[in-house]
Amino acid sequence: MLAILLATWIGLAQPPTEPCRLGAEAYQNKDYNSAEKLLHECLAQHPEELGPYLTLCAFYQSLNRKDDLYKIASKGLQSFPEEKRFYLTVGVGAGRREDYDRAIEVLEEGQIRWPEEGKFQQNLAQAYLSRGMLHLDEGENESAEFDLRKTLELDPENVDAMINLGRSLHNMQNSGQALDLFDRAKVLRPGTPQIEFNRGVALSGLGRFDEVISAMNRQLLVTPDNPSCFYFRGLAFLNRGEWDKARADLTLAVEGMPDFHEAIYRLGRCYLHFGQLEKAEAAFRRSMALEPSDVRSIYALGRVLQQSGRVEEAKAMFKKAENQYIRDELESGGIKFGSTEGDLEVKK
C-alpha cells in the first residue's frame, strides 16, 4: 500500500524530484534507512504539499514506528487542518502515549468536523474512559465522574465506564447511584470480575447489611482469598451484632491487608467486646501507628487501658483523644469519622 501511495503522489508531481522518486525505490527495495532519509528530504522540498506527509505516515505505519508516526502526523495536522486522517492518527497516538488531554482535544475536533465518521466517537470514548480511570486511581473522584459520564454519553453500554463511574460515586458517598450502575453492568456482562464485590461495597454504604453479606458470599465463591470481601462482610456482621463472625472475617482481612488500619481498628473492637484486652491493645496500638491521628483508635486504647486498671495511662490517652478531636473539628469544620461502616475507597 505504501508503494502505491508513493507512486500515486510522485506521479502527480511535475516532474517528480529526485528524493521523492529515490525514496520510493529505496522503500520497495527494503532499504528503509535510505528511504527514511530520502522521504524527509522530499518533505523538506515540498512542505506545502500533502503527499510527502502522507507518504511518511504510511512509511512509519508500515514499520510500526508509532512515535515517529505520531510526530509526522502532528506536523501534518498543523499544516493541513482539513485532513481527516491526521486527526485520527494524532488522537489515537496521543491516547497511546497517555496524553489524554491532547487525545480528547483532537478527537473532539475531528468529531465536530466529521460527525458521520464513527471512529472519532469510538476513540473519543476510549480516551475519556482512560482519563477517567486515571483520575479515579489518583483519588480525583469528581474529575473521574465527569470523564466517565462523557464516556457513557458516547458509548452508553460501556461496562468498564459504568463500573468505574460507580466506584467514583461510591467514594463521593453516592452509593445509591453506584449500585444502580453496578446492577446495570451485571445485566450487560454477568461475568464481570469483582462485580459482586462492587455491589457489596455500595450496599454497605447504604446500610443494607444482609445484602452485603449475600453479595460478598457470591464474590468469595469466585475469589475465595479476597481480603476486601472479608473486610466488608466483617463490617456487616459487626452491624448485625454477630461478633464471632465479624472477628473471624476481620482476622482474615487483616492477614491479607496488614497495613489497612481500618480493618485492624475494627478487629480491635471485636477483641475488646470479648474482653481480649491484650489483643485489643495490640490492635489499637498497631492501628495508631498506621494512622496516628485516628481519634477512634486513641479513645479505644484508652478504654482498654482503663479496663486493665492502668488508670493514669488511660487518662492520658483520653486527653490525647480529646485534643485530637478538637484539632480535627477546627481543621475540617466537623468530625466525619465513623459516619459509615463502609468507608474503604474502592479503586480500579
C-alpha positions as CSV (number, residue, x, y, z in Angstrom):
1,M,0.0,0.0,0.0
2,L,2.9,2.4,0.8
3,A,4.4,1.8,-2.6
4,I,1.1,2.6,-4.3
5,L,0.7,5.8,-2.2
6,L,4.3,6.8,-3.1
7,A,3.8,6.1,-6.8
8,T,0.5,7.9,-6.9
9,W,1.8,11.1,-5.3
10,I,5.1,11.1,-7.3
11,G,3.1,10.6,-10.4
12,L,1.3,13.8,-9.7
13,A,4.5,15.8,-9.3
14,Q,5.6,17.8,-12.3
15,P,8.2,16.5,-12.6
16,P,9.0,14.2,-9.5
17,T,12.0,15.4,-7.6
18,E,14.9,13.0,-7.0
19,P,14.4,12.5,-3.2
20,C,10.8,11.5,-3.7
21,R,11.4,9.1,-6.5
22,L,14.5,7.6,-4.9
23,G,12.7,7.3,-1.6
24,A,10.0,5.2,-3.2
25,E,12.6,3.0,-4.9
26,A,14.5,2.5,-1.6
27,Y,11.4,1.5,0.2
28,Q,10.5,-1.0,-2.5
29,N,14.0,-2.5,-2.1
30,K,13.5,-2.6,1.7
31,D,16.4,-0.2,2.2
32,Y,14.5,1.5,5.0
33,N,17.3,3.7,6.3
34,S,17.9,5.3,2.9
35,A,14.1,5.5,2.3
36,E,13.6,7.4,5.5
37,K,16.3,9.9,4.8
38,L,15.1,10.5,1.2
39,L,11.5,10.8,2.2
40,H,12.4,13.5,4.8
41,E,14.3,15.3,2.0
42,C,11.2,15.0,-0.2
43,L,9.1,16.6,2.6
44,A,11.6,19.4,3.0
45,Q,11.4,20.2,-0.7
46,H,7.6,20.1,-0.8
47,P,6.4,21.3,2.7
48,E,3.3,22.9,1.1
49,E,2.0,19.6,-0.3
50,L,0.0,16.9,1.5
51,G,1.6,14.0,-0.3
52,P,5.0,13.9,1.5
53,Y,3.3,13.9,4.9
54,L,1.0,11.1,3.9
55,T,3.9,9.0,2.5
56,L,6.0,9.4,5.6
57,C,3.0,8.5,7.8
58,A,2.4,5.4,5.6
59,F,6.2,4.6,5.8
60,Y,6.2,4.7,9.7
61,Q,2.9,2.9,10.0
62,S,4.2,0.1,7.8
63,L,7.2,-0.3,10.1
64,N,5.1,0.0,13.3
65,R,7.2,3.0,14.4
66,K,4.4,4.6,16.4
67,D,6.3,7.5,17.9
68,D,7.6,8.7,14.6
69,L,4.2,8.3,13.0
70,Y,2.7,10.5,15.8
71,K,5.3,13.2,15.2
72,I,4.8,13.4,11.5
73,A,1.0,13.2,11.8
74,S,1.2,16.1,14.3
75,K,3.2,18.2,11.9
76,G,0.8,17.3,9.1
77,L,-2.2,18.3,11.2
78,Q,-0.7,21.8,11.8
79,S,-0.2,22.3,8.0
80,F,-3.3,20.6,6.8
81,P,-6.1,21.0,9.3
82,E,-8.7,19.7,6.8
83,E,-7.1,16.2,6.5
84,K,-9.2,13.7,8.5
85,R,-6.5,11.1,8.7
86,F,-4.2,13.3,10.7
87,Y,-6.9,13.8,13.4
88,L,-7.4,10.1,13.8
89,T,-3.7,9.3,13.8
90,V,-2.8,12.1,16.3
91,G,-5.8,11.4,18.5
92,V,-5.1,7.7,18.8
93,G,-1.4,8.3,19.1
94,A,-1.9,10.8,21.9
95,G,-4.1,8.3,23.8
96,R,-1.4,5.6,23.4
97,R,1.1,8.0,24.9
98,E,-1.3,8.6,27.8
99,D,-1.6,12.2,26.8
100,Y,-5.4,12.0,27.2
101,D,-6.0,15.8,27.2
102,R,-4.4,16.1,23.7
103,A,-6.3,13.0,22.5
104,I,-9.6,14.3,23.6
105,E,-8.9,17.8,22.2
106,V,-8.0,16.4,18.7
107,L,-10.7,13.7,18.6
108,E,-13.4,16.1,19.6
109,E,-12.4,18.5,16.9
110,G,-12.5,15.6,14.4
111,Q,-15.9,14.5,15.6
112,I,-17.2,18.0,15.1
113,R,-15.8,18.2,11.5
114,W,-16.8,14.6,10.5
115,P,-19.7,13.5,12.7
116,E,-20.5,10.7,10.3
117,E,-17.1,9.0,11.0
118,G,-17.7,6.5,13.8
119,K,-14.0,6.1,14.6
120,F,-13.9,9.5,16.2
121,Q,-16.7,8.7,18.6
122,Q,-15.2,5.2,19.4
123,N,-11.7,6.5,20.1
124,L,-13.0,9.6,22.0
125,A,-15.0,7.3,24.3
126,Q,-11.8,5.3,25.0
127,A,-9.8,8.5,25.7
128,Y,-12.4,9.7,28.2
129,L,-12.5,6.3,29.8
130,S,-8.8,6.1,30.2
131,R,-8.5,9.6,31.6
132,G,-11.4,8.9,34.0
133,M,-9.7,5.8,35.3
134,L,-6.5,7.7,35.8
135,H,-8.4,10.3,37.8
136,L,-10.0,7.6,39.9
137,D,-6.7,6.0,40.7
138,E,-5.4,9.4,41.8
139,G,-8.4,9.9,44.1
140,E,-9.8,12.7,41.9
141,N,-13.3,11.4,42.1
142,E,-15.2,14.5,40.7
143,S,-12.9,14.6,37.6
144,A,-13.3,10.9,37.2
145,E,-17.1,11.3,37.3
146,F,-17.1,13.9,34.6
147,D,-14.9,11.8,32.2
148,L,-16.8,8.6,32.9
149,R,-20.2,10.2,32.3
150,K,-18.8,11.6,29.0
151,T,-17.8,8.0,28.1
152,L,-21.3,6.8,28.7
153,E,-22.7,9.6,26.6
154,L,-20.6,8.4,23.7
155,D,-20.9,4.7,24.4
156,P,-24.0,4.0,26.6
157,E,-23.3,0.3,27.1
158,N,-19.6,0.6,28.1
159,V,-19.5,-1.7,31.1
160,D,-16.0,-0.5,32.2
161,A,-17.2,3.1,32.3
162,M,-20.3,2.0,34.4
163,I,-18.2,0.1,36.9
164,N,-15.6,2.9,37.4
165,L,-18.2,5.6,37.5
166,G,-19.9,3.6,40.2
167,R,-16.7,3.4,42.2
168,S,-16.2,7.2,41.9
169,L,-19.8,7.8,43.0
170,H,-19.4,5.5,46.0
171,N,-16.2,7.3,47.0
172,M,-18.3,10.5,47.0
173,Q,-20.9,8.9,49.3
174,N,-23.4,8.4,46.4
175,S,-23.8,4.7,46.9
176,G,-27.4,4.6,45.5
177,Q,-26.3,5.7,42.0
178,A,-23.3,3.5,42.3
179,L,-25.4,0.4,43.0
180,D,-27.6,1.2,40.0
181,L,-24.6,1.3,37.8
182,F,-23.2,-2.0,39.2
183,D,-26.5,-3.7,38.7
184,R,-26.7,-2.5,35.1
185,A,-23.2,-3.7,34.4
186,K,-24.1,-7.1,35.9
187,V,-27.0,-7.4,33.5
188,L,-24.9,-6.4,30.5
189,R,-21.9,-8.5,31.4
190,P,-22.8,-11.1,34.1
191,G,-19.3,-12.5,34.4
192,T,-17.6,-9.2,35.1
193,P,-14.8,-9.7,37.7
194,Q,-15.4,-8.3,41.1
195,I,-19.0,-7.2,40.2
196,E,-20.5,-8.7,43.4
197,F,-17.7,-7.1,45.4
198,N,-18.5,-3.7,44.0
199,R,-22.2,-4.3,44.6
200,G,-21.5,-5.3,48.2
201,V,-19.4,-2.1,48.8
202,A,-22.3,0.1,47.5
203,L,-24.8,-1.8,49.6
204,S,-22.5,-1.3,52.7
205,G,-22.6,2.4,52.0
206,L,-26.4,2.2,52.0
207,G,-26.6,0.2,55.3
208,R,-28.2,-2.8,53.6
209,F,-26.0,-5.3,55.5
210,D,-28.0,-8.5,54.9
211,E,-27.5,-7.9,51.2
212,V,-23.8,-7.1,51.7
213,I,-23.3,-10.5,53.2
214,S,-25.1,-12.2,50.3
215,A,-23.1,-10.2,47.7
216,M,-19.7,-11.0,49.4
217,N,-20.6,-14.6,49.7
218,R,-21.2,-14.8,46.0
219,Q,-17.9,-13.0,45.3
220,L,-16.0,-15.3,47.6
221,L,-17.2,-18.3,45.6
222,V,-15.2,-16.8,42.7
223,T,-12.3,-15.2,44.6
224,P,-12.1,-17.1,47.8
225,D,-9.0,-15.4,49.2
226,N,-10.2,-11.8,48.7
227,P,-9.4,-9.9,51.9
228,S,-11.5,-6.9,50.9
229,C,-14.5,-9.2,50.8
230,F,-13.8,-10.4,54.3
231,Y,-13.4,-6.8,55.5
232,F,-16.8,-5.7,54.2
233,R,-18.6,-8.9,55.2
234,G,-17.0,-8.4,58.7
235,L,-18.4,-4.9,58.9
236,A,-21.8,-6.2,58.0
237,F,-21.6,-8.8,60.8
238,L,-20.5,-6.1,63.2
239,N,-23.5,-4.0,62.3
240,R,-25.7,-7.1,62.9
241,G,-24.1,-7.7,66.3
242,E,-22.6,-11.0,65.2
243,W,-19.3,-10.5,66.9
244,D,-17.9,-14.0,66.4
245,K,-18.4,-14.0,62.6
246,A,-17.1,-10.4,62.5
247,R,-13.9,-11.3,64.4
248,A,-13.3,-14.3,62.0
249,D,-13.7,-12.2,58.9
250,L,-11.7,-9.3,60.1
251,T,-8.9,-11.6,61.2
252,L,-8.7,-12.8,57.6
253,A,-8.9,-9.2,56.3
254,V,-6.0,-8.1,58.4
255,E,-4.0,-11.1,57.4
256,G,-4.5,-10.1,53.7
257,M,-4.2,-6.3,54.2
258,P,-1.7,-5.9,57.1
259,D,-1.3,-2.2,56.6
260,F,-5.0,-1.3,56.4
261,H,-5.7,0.4,59.7
262,E,-9.5,0.4,59.4
263,A,-9.6,-3.4,59.4
264,I,-7.1,-3.5,62.3
265,Y,-9.2,-1.0,64.3
266,R,-12.4,-2.9,63.8
267,L,-10.7,-6.2,64.7
268,G,-9.6,-4.5,67.9
269,R,-13.2,-3.6,68.6
270,C,-14.1,-7.3,68.4
271,Y,-11.3,-8.2,70.8
272,L,-12.5,-5.5,73.2
273,H,-16.0,-6.8,73.0
274,F,-14.9,-10.3,74.0
275,G,-12.6,-9.0,76.8
276,Q,-9.4,-10.0,75.0
277,L,-7.6,-6.9,76.3
278,E,-4.1,-7.8,75.4
279,K,-5.1,-8.5,71.7
280,A,-7.3,-5.4,71.7
281,E,-4.4,-3.2,73.0
282,A,-2.0,-4.6,70.4
283,A,-4.6,-4.0,67.6
284,F,-5.3,-0.4,68.6
285,R,-1.6,0.5,69.0
286,R,-1.0,-1.0,65.6
287,S,-3.8,1.0,64.1
288,M,-2.5,4.2,65.7
289,A,1.0,3.5,64.3
290,L,-0.5,3.4,60.8
291,E,-2.9,6.3,61.4
292,P,-1.7,8.4,64.4
293,S,-4.5,11.0,64.1
294,D,-7.4,8.5,64.2
295,V,-9.4,9.5,67.3
296,R,-11.3,6.2,67.4
297,S,-8.1,4.1,67.9
298,I,-6.8,6.6,70.5
299,Y,-10.0,6.6,72.5
300,A,-10.5,2.8,72.2
301,L,-6.9,2.2,73.5
302,G,-7.9,4.4,76.5
303,R,-10.8,2.2,77.2
304,V,-8.6,-0.9,77.1
305,L,-6.1,0.7,79.5
306,Q,-9.0,1.7,81.8
307,Q,-10.4,-1.8,81.9
308,S,-6.9,-3.2,82.5
309,G,-6.6,-1.0,85.6
310,R,-3.9,1.3,84.2
311,V,-5.8,4.4,85.1
312,E,-3.2,7.1,84.6
313,E,-2.3,5.7,81.1
314,A,-6.0,5.7,80.3
315,K,-6.4,9.3,81.4
316,A,-3.5,10.4,79.2
317,M,-5.0,8.5,76.2
318,F,-8.4,10.1,76.7
319,K,-6.8,13.5,76.9
320,K,-4.9,12.8,73.7
321,A,-8.2,11.7,72.0
322,E,-9.9,14.9,73.2
323,N,-7.1,17.1,71.9
324,Q,-7.1,15.3,68.5
325,Y,-10.9,15.7,68.3
326,I,-10.7,19.4,68.8
327,R,-7.9,19.7,66.3
328,D,-9.9,17.8,63.7
329,E,-13.0,19.9,64.3
330,L,-11.1,23.1,63.8
331,E,-9.4,21.9,60.7
332,S,-12.4,20.3,58.9
333,G,-15.4,22.1,60.4
334,G,-16.8,18.9,61.9
335,I,-15.8,15.3,62.7
336,K,-16.6,13.0,59.9
337,F,-15.1,9.7,61.1
338,G,-17.4,6.8,61.7
339,S,-20.2,8.2,59.5
340,T,-20.4,4.9,57.7
341,E,-19.1,1.5,58.2
342,G,-18.3,1.1,54.5
343,D,-15.7,3.8,54.1
344,L,-13.0,1.9,52.2
345,E,-12.4,3.8,49.0
346,V,-12.7,1.3,46.1
347,K,-10.4,1.8,43.1
348,K,-9.7,0.1,39.7
